[in-house]
Structure formats: structure tokens, C-alpha cells
Amino acid sequence: MSRDLKVGDTASVSKIFTDEDVLGFSNLSLDNNPIHLDQSYAENSVFGKKIVHGMLAASLFSGLLGMKLPGEGSIYLGQSLSFTAPIYIGDRVTATVEIVNIRPDKPIITLRTYCLNSEGSLVIDGEAVVKAG
């Protein structure tokens, strides 16, 4: 591995998701579910207003893993995700990755991946496995 990584190392990034972000992701992913795009529909849903695609928020992990920890040259091998609470448009989301295991025989790293909303509530929880660059 190119740098001294250890269990417990973390990296985080925060983002406020906008209507434009959600529309762009909807166009890219072809997920046009009205819960994300239609205010009237969303108001009559269990959430009461439009929500951000869970996969859009989870995409923050890709940037963290590829650019910060382990960093450039890293290759995603796997990702598990649980969506534990809604993310509303306009919410600040903080995504964090934390090294939980480093294989001694290969540059394979397991990281906990999670997102908190601005109130500090867990909205996404998961685990990623990457090959460090």
C-alpha cells in the first residue's frame, strides 16, 4: 500500500442535496420514482415530502474511497448498504468511511461506510471492501 493505513482511520465529506442533484441523478439512473420528483405525490407519502435517492447519497462513499481513504488508485470490490431513515432534499448529509480491517497478505481493506443527517441520525449504514492503490 502506498501509505501507512491503520484500523480506525476515517475520512468524511458533507453535502447538501438539492432538487437539481436529485433530478440529475434521476436522469442518470433512470429512477423517476415520484417520491423523489413530485411534491404532491411525496406529500401524500409516508415521508410527507420529497426524498433523496438512497443511492445518490451512498455515492459519496465512492468519492471518499477513491480520493481520500484509501485514496487514489483504489478499486471498489464490494459494498453493502442499509437505508435506515429518509434523506430529505436540503438536508446536510455527512458520509464517513472507517477502516475496520486490513488484510495482512494483500492490500484489501474493509471499511464501515455510513451517513448521518444534520441531526446526527444514521441514515445509511454499510460496509465496503476495496483494493488499495
C-alpha positions in Angstrom: 0.0 0.0 0.0 1.2 3.5 -0.9 0.7 5.0 2.6 0.6 3.9 6.2 -3.1 2.9 6.7 -4.4 1.6 10.0 -7.6 0.3 11.5 -9.6 3.2 12.9 -8.5 5.7 10.2 -11.5 7.7 8.9 -12.4 10.2 6.2 -15.6 12.2 5.9 -17.3 14.6 3.5 -20.6 16.6 3.8 -23.0 17.6 1.1 -26.4 19.3 1.0 -28.5 17.5 -1.7 -30.6 19.9 -3.9 -33.5 19.4 -6.2 -31.0 19.7 -9.1 -28.9 16.9 -7.7 -31.9 14.6 -7.4 -33.1 15.5 -10.9 -29.7 14.9 -12.3 -29.4 11.5 -10.6 -32.9 10.6 -11.7 -31.9 11.3 -15.3 -28.7 9.4 -15.0 -30.1 6.3 -13.1 -33.4 6.3 -14.9 -35.1 6.2 -11.4 -38.0 8.6 -11.9 -39.9 7.5 -8.8 -42.3 10.3 -8.0 -41.3 10.1 -4.3 -38.1 11.9 -5.4 -39.5 14.3 -8.0 -43.2 15.1 -7.4 -44.0 17.3 -4.4 -47.7 16.5 -4.4 -47.1 12.8 -4.6 -44.4 13.0 -1.9 -46.7 15.0 0.4 -49.2 12.1 0.4 -46.5 9.5 1.1 -45.3 8.2 4.4 -42.4 10.7 4.2 -44.5 13.8 3.8 -42.1 15.4 1.3 -39.6 14.6 -1.4 -36.7 12.4 -0.5 -33.2 12.0 -1.9 -32.4 8.7 -3.7 -30.5 6.5 -1.2 -28.1 5.5 -3.9 -27.3 9.2 -4.6 -26.3 9.8 -1.0 -24.4 6.5 -0.9 -22.4 7.6 -4.0 -20.5 9.9 -1.6 -18.6 6.8 -0.5 -17.2 6.3 -4.0 -15.5 9.7 -3.8 -14.2 9.1 -0.3 -12.8 5.7 -1.1 -11.3 6.8 -4.4 -9.9 10.1 -3.4 -9.3 10.2 0.4 -9.2 6.8 2.1 -7.6 4.6 1.0 -7.3 7.1 -1.9 -6.3 7.4 -5.5 -5.9 4.1 -7.4 -8.3 2.2 -5.0 -10.6 -0.2 -6.6 -14.1 -0.9 -5.3 -14.6 -4.7 -4.7 -17.9 -4.7 -2.9 -20.4 -2.6 -0.9 -23.4 -3.5 1.3 -25.9 -0.8 2.3 -28.8 -0.4 4.6 -31.1 2.7 4.3 -32.2 3.4 7.8 -34.0 6.7 7.5 -35.1 9.1 4.8 -32.9 11.9 3.5 -34.9 15.0 2.6 -33.9 17.5 -0.1 -32.0 20.3 1.5 -30.6 18.0 4.3 -26.9 18.1 5.0 -25.5 14.6 4.9 -22.1 13.6 6.3 -20.6 10.5 4.8 -17.8 8.7 6.6 -15.6 5.7 5.9 -13.7 4.0 8.6 -11.1 1.2 8.2 -12.2 -1.8 10.2 -9.8 -4.4 8.7 -6.7 -4.6 6.6 -5.7 -8.0 5.2 -2.0 -8.7 6.1 -1.4 -10.7 2.9 -2.9 -8.3 0.3 -3.8 -4.6 0.0 -7.5 -5.5 0.7 -9.2 -3.1 3.1 -12.7 -3.4 4.7 -14.4 -0.2 5.8 -17.5 0.7 7.6 -19.5 3.2 5.5 -22.2 5.4 7.0 -24.1 8.6 6.6 -25.5 10.9 9.2 -28.1 13.7 8.7 -27.7 17.1 10.1 -29.4 16.0 13.4 -26.8 13.3 13.7 -29.2 10.4 12.9 -27.9 7.4 11.0 -29.5 7.4 7.5 -27.2 4.9 5.7 -25.1 2.1 7.1 -22.9 -0.3 5.3 -19.5 -1.9 4.6 -17.1 -1.6 1.6 -14.3 -3.7 0.5 -11.6 -2.1 -1.6 -8.2 -2.9 -3.0 -5.9 -0.1 -2.0 -4.0 1.6 -4.9 
